[in-house]
Amino acid sequence: MTLTEPGATMDEPTTGSAGLTAQYVYAIVPSGTAVPDDLTGIDDGGIEVIAHDHVAAVVGKVVTDRPFGRRDDLLAHSRVTDALARHCAVIPVRFGAVMADTGDVVTGLLAPNADFFASVLDELRGHRQFVVRARYDEEAVLAEIVQEHPEIARLRDDTRDRSVESSWNERIRLGELVSRALEVKRDVDSATLLDLLTPHAAGWNIRAAGEADHLVDVAFLVADERLEQFEKAAEEAAQGLAGRGRVRLVGPTAPYDFVPGDDTWAS
């Protein structure tokens, strides 16, 4: 790990086979943060910490004459930000933020926003983001719906051995009824899950629904001293859904869901 002080000279651009280089910005952390020596970023490049006042930027040198956005680039970005989140408060910078050199990182990013960054880091200190993703077992839940709704069971039986053309209206009606029943069931089950988890979290963000088997996808901000209770609640939620679905706990991850939008300070 290399610590670059604010007074350091700007990077010397390189050309030739190596191409032009710039500083890729991964995150903002408290000044004095140490990162693992073996942590690597995009293109397996090294990681530097550039400090200014009470805050610092975690960056890595990248070659700019090639396109960004490959799967490996996204994974490397997440690897760095999530590794930092396990050890300290961190403001993750959105993927693709590149600045000319270390001097530009200080004068263009850290210095103008030092107070703002310090305030956000103070709010995040002692907290970690976890994501709870719950998914239904489609066959099990659809079987429940058929058993609970006689009209759905009747329409399913009526259309089972008929052609699509001859049973088109009934099939449309069946799909509508199943969709409504699934939505009601999702509302009830997601509320039960949230009632278990939210008492142990400082904040939460319910993410948009996904596929048909989607139950809930929620990011939680959890204080370190409440982590054990939160994990027990997640286990209880998984047990309550056993046979009907599955619950996955992911984290700690970089707290993207709990930092302000970065459009004003990252380009």
C-alpha positions as CSV (number, residue, x, y, z in Angstrom):
1,M,0.0,0.0,0.0
2,T,1.3,3.4,-1.0
3,L,0.3,6.6,0.9
4,T,0.5,9.7,-1.2
5,E,0.4,13.0,0.7
6,P,-1.3,16.0,-0.8
7,G,1.9,17.8,-1.6
8,A,3.1,15.1,-3.9
9,T,3.8,15.9,-7.5
10,M,1.5,14.9,-10.2
11,D,1.9,11.6,-12.1
12,E,4.0,11.7,-15.1
13,P,1.9,10.5,-18.1
14,T,3.4,7.5,-19.8
15,T,3.2,6.6,-23.5
16,G,4.3,3.9,-25.8
17,S,3.4,0.3,-25.2
18,A,2.0,1.0,-21.7
19,G,-0.3,3.7,-23.0
20,L,-1.6,6.8,-21.2
21,T,-2.4,6.3,-17.5
22,A,-4.8,8.0,-15.1
23,Q,-6.0,7.5,-11.5
24,Y,-9.1,5.3,-11.2
25,V,-11.1,6.3,-8.0
26,Y,-12.6,3.4,-6.1
27,A,-13.8,5.0,-2.8
28,I,-13.4,7.7,-0.2
29,V,-12.2,6.6,3.3
30,P,-11.0,8.2,6.5
31,S,-7.4,9.5,6.4
32,G,-5.0,7.0,7.8
33,T,-6.9,4.0,6.5
34,A,-4.6,1.0,5.6
35,V,-5.6,-1.4,2.9
36,P,-4.3,-5.0,2.5
37,D,-1.0,-5.2,0.7
38,D,-2.4,-7.9,-1.6
39,L,-5.6,-6.1,-2.6
40,T,-5.6,-5.4,-6.3
41,G,-7.9,-3.4,-8.5
42,I,-8.6,-3.2,-12.3
43,D,-6.1,-5.1,-14.4
44,D,-4.7,-6.5,-11.1
45,G,-3.1,-3.1,-10.5
46,G,-2.0,-1.9,-7.1
47,I,-4.0,0.3,-4.8
48,E,-2.9,3.7,-3.4
49,V,-4.4,5.9,-0.7
50,I,-4.2,9.6,-1.4
51,A,-4.8,11.6,1.8
52,H,-6.1,15.2,2.3
53,D,-7.0,16.5,5.7
54,H,-9.3,14.0,7.4
55,V,-10.3,12.1,4.3
56,A,-8.6,10.0,1.6
57,A,-9.2,8.6,-1.8
58,V,-8.5,4.9,-2.7
59,V,-7.2,4.9,-6.2
60,G,-5.3,2.8,-8.7
61,K,-3.3,3.6,-11.8
62,V,-5.0,2.4,-15.0
63,V,-4.2,2.5,-18.7
64,T,-6.8,4.7,-20.4
65,D,-6.4,3.7,-24.1
66,R,-8.8,0.7,-23.7
67,P,-12.5,0.6,-23.0
68,F,-13.9,0.2,-19.5
69,G,-17.0,-1.8,-18.5
70,R,-15.8,-5.3,-18.9
71,R,-17.1,-7.9,-16.4
72,D,-13.6,-8.2,-14.9
73,D,-13.5,-4.4,-14.4
74,L,-16.8,-4.4,-12.5
75,L,-15.7,-7.3,-10.4
76,A,-12.4,-5.6,-9.6
77,H,-14.2,-2.4,-8.6
78,S,-16.6,-4.3,-6.3
79,R,-13.7,-6.4,-4.8
80,V,-11.9,-3.2,-3.7
81,T,-14.9,-1.4,-2.3
82,D,-16.3,-4.5,-0.5
83,A,-12.9,-5.2,1.0
84,L,-12.7,-1.7,2.3
85,A,-16.2,-2.0,3.8
86,R,-15.1,-4.9,5.9
87,H,-12.5,-2.7,7.7
88,C,-13.7,0.9,7.8
89,A,-16.4,3.4,6.9
90,V,-16.3,3.8,3.1
91,I,-18.0,6.0,0.5
92,P,-18.0,3.9,-2.7
93,V,-17.5,5.9,-5.9
94,R,-19.6,4.8,-8.8
95,F,-17.9,2.6,-11.4
96,G,-15.9,4.4,-14.0
97,A,-14.6,7.5,-12.1
98,V,-11.2,8.4,-13.5
99,M,-9.1,11.5,-12.8
100,A,-5.9,12.7,-14.5
101,D,-3.4,12.2,-11.7
102,T,-2.9,12.2,-8.0
103,G,-2.8,16.0,-7.9
104,D,-6.2,16.2,-9.6
105,V,-7.6,13.7,-7.1
106,V,-6.6,16.1,-4.3
107,T,-7.5,19.4,-5.9
108,G,-10.5,18.3,-7.9
109,L,-12.1,15.7,-5.6
110,L,-10.8,15.7,-2.0
111,A,-10.2,19.4,-1.2
112,P,-13.5,20.8,-2.4
113,N,-15.5,18.1,-0.7
114,A,-13.5,17.3,2.4
115,D,-16.1,18.5,4.9
116,F,-18.9,16.7,3.1
117,F,-17.0,13.4,2.9
118,A,-16.0,13.6,6.5
119,S,-19.6,14.1,7.5
120,V,-20.8,11.1,5.5
121,L,-18.0,8.9,6.9
122,D,-18.9,10.0,10.4
123,E,-22.5,8.8,9.8
124,L,-21.3,5.5,8.4
125,R,-18.7,4.8,11.0
126,G,-19.4,1.6,13.0
127,H,-22.0,0.4,10.5
128,R,-22.0,-2.1,7.7
129,Q,-24.3,-2.7,4.7
130,F,-25.9,-6.1,4.3
131,V,-28.3,-7.2,1.6
132,V,-31.1,-9.7,2.2
133,R,-32.4,-11.4,-0.9
134,A,-35.4,-13.7,-0.6
135,R,-36.8,-15.8,-3.4
136,Y,-39.8,-18.0,-3.6
137,D,-39.8,-21.7,-4.6
138,E,-42.2,-21.1,-7.5
139,E,-43.7,-24.6,-7.5
140,A,-44.3,-24.6,-3.8
141,V,-45.9,-21.2,-3.8
142,L,-48.0,-21.8,-6.9
143,A,-49.3,-25.0,-5.2
144,E,-50.3,-22.9,-2.2
145,I,-52.2,-20.5,-4.4
146,V,-54.1,-23.2,-6.2
147,Q,-55.0,-24.8,-2.8
148,E,-56.1,-21.4,-1.4
149,H,-58.2,-20.2,-4.3
150,P,-60.9,-22.5,-5.7
151,E,-61.5,-20.4,-8.8
152,I,-57.8,-20.7,-9.8
153,A,-57.9,-24.5,-9.2
154,R,-61.0,-24.7,-11.4
155,L,-59.5,-22.7,-14.2
156,R,-56.3,-24.6,-14.1
157,D,-58.2,-27.9,-14.4
158,D,-60.5,-26.5,-17.2
159,T,-57.6,-25.4,-19.3
160,R,-55.1,-28.2,-18.7
161,D,-56.2,-30.4,-21.6
162,R,-57.5,-27.8,-23.9
163,S,-55.7,-26.0,-26.7
164,V,-54.5,-22.5,-26.2
165,E,-56.9,-21.2,-28.9
166,S,-60.0,-22.8,-27.4
167,S,-59.2,-21.7,-23.8
168,W,-57.6,-18.3,-24.5
169,N,-60.0,-16.2,-22.4
170,E,-59.8,-18.7,-19.4
171,R,-56.1,-18.7,-19.6
172,I,-56.0,-14.9,-19.5
173,R,-58.3,-14.9,-16.5
174,L,-56.2,-17.6,-14.8
175,G,-53.0,-15.6,-15.3
176,E,-54.6,-12.5,-13.8
177,L,-55.9,-14.3,-10.7
178,V,-52.5,-16.0,-10.1
179,S,-50.7,-12.7,-10.5
180,R,-53.0,-11.0,-7.9
181,A,-52.8,-13.9,-5.5
182,L,-49.0,-13.9,-5.7
183,E,-48.8,-10.2,-5.1
184,V,-50.9,-10.5,-2.0
185,K,-48.8,-13.4,-0.7
186,R,-45.6,-11.4,-1.5
187,D,-46.9,-8.4,0.5
188,V,-47.6,-10.6,3.5
189,D,-44.4,-12.6,3.4
190,S,-42.2,-9.5,2.8
191,A,-43.8,-7.7,5.7
192,T,-43.1,-10.6,8.0
193,L,-39.5,-10.7,6.9
194,L,-39.1,-6.9,7.4
195,D,-40.7,-7.1,10.8
196,L,-38.0,-9.5,11.8
197,L,-35.0,-7.6,10.4
198,T,-35.8,-3.9,10.7
199,P,-35.6,-3.7,14.5
200,H,-31.9,-4.6,14.3
201,A,-31.0,-2.1,11.5
202,A,-30.2,1.6,11.5
203,G,-31.7,2.0,8.1
204,W,-32.9,0.0,5.1
205,N,-33.7,0.4,1.4
206,I,-36.2,-1.8,-0.4
207,R,-35.0,-2.4,-3.9
208,A,-37.1,-2.8,-7.1
209,A,-38.8,-6.1,-7.7
210,G,-37.2,-8.6,-10.1
211,E,-38.3,-11.9,-11.5
212,A,-41.5,-13.8,-10.8
213,D,-39.9,-15.7,-7.9
214,H,-38.8,-12.4,-6.3
215,L,-39.9,-11.9,-2.7
216,V,-37.8,-9.1,-1.4
217,D,-34.4,-7.5,-2.0
218,V,-33.4,-5.1,0.8
219,A,-30.2,-3.4,1.8
220,F,-29.8,-2.9,5.5
221,L,-27.4,-0.6,7.4
222,V,-26.4,-2.5,10.5
223,A,-24.5,-1.2,13.5
224,D,-21.6,-3.4,14.5
225,E,-23.0,-3.9,18.0
226,R,-26.3,-5.2,16.5
227,L,-24.8,-7.5,13.9
228,E,-25.3,-10.7,16.0
229,Q,-29.0,-10.0,16.5
230,F,-29.4,-9.1,12.8
231,E,-27.8,-12.3,11.7
232,K,-30.0,-14.3,14.1
233,A,-33.1,-12.5,12.7
234,A,-32.0,-13.4,9.1
235,E,-31.7,-17.0,10.1
236,E,-35.1,-16.9,11.7
237,A,-36.5,-15.4,8.4
238,A,-34.8,-18.2,6.4
239,Q,-36.4,-20.9,8.7
240,G,-39.8,-19.3,8.4
241,L,-39.6,-19.5,4.6
242,A,-38.2,-23.0,4.6
243,G,-40.0,-25.2,2.0
244,R,-41.5,-22.2,0.3
245,G,-38.4,-20.1,-0.6
246,R,-34.9,-19.2,0.3
247,V,-33.2,-16.3,2.0
248,R,-29.6,-15.2,1.2
249,L,-27.6,-12.8,3.4
250,V,-24.9,-11.0,1.5
251,G,-22.3,-8.7,3.2
252,P,-20.8,-6.7,4.4
253,T,-20.7,-4.8,1.1
254,A,-19.9,-1.2,0.2
255,P,-22.8,1.0,1.4
256,Y,-24.0,2.2,-2.0
257,D,-27.6,2.3,-0.7
258,F,-26.7,4.7,2.2
259,V,-24.5,7.4,0.7
260,P,-25.8,10.5,-1.1
261,G,-25.7,10.7,-4.9
262,D,-22.2,11.4,-6.2
263,D,-22.9,13.4,-9.3
264,T,-21.6,16.6,-7.7
265,W,-18.2,15.2,-6.8
266,A,-17.2,12.4,-9.2
267,S,-16.9,12.7,-13.0
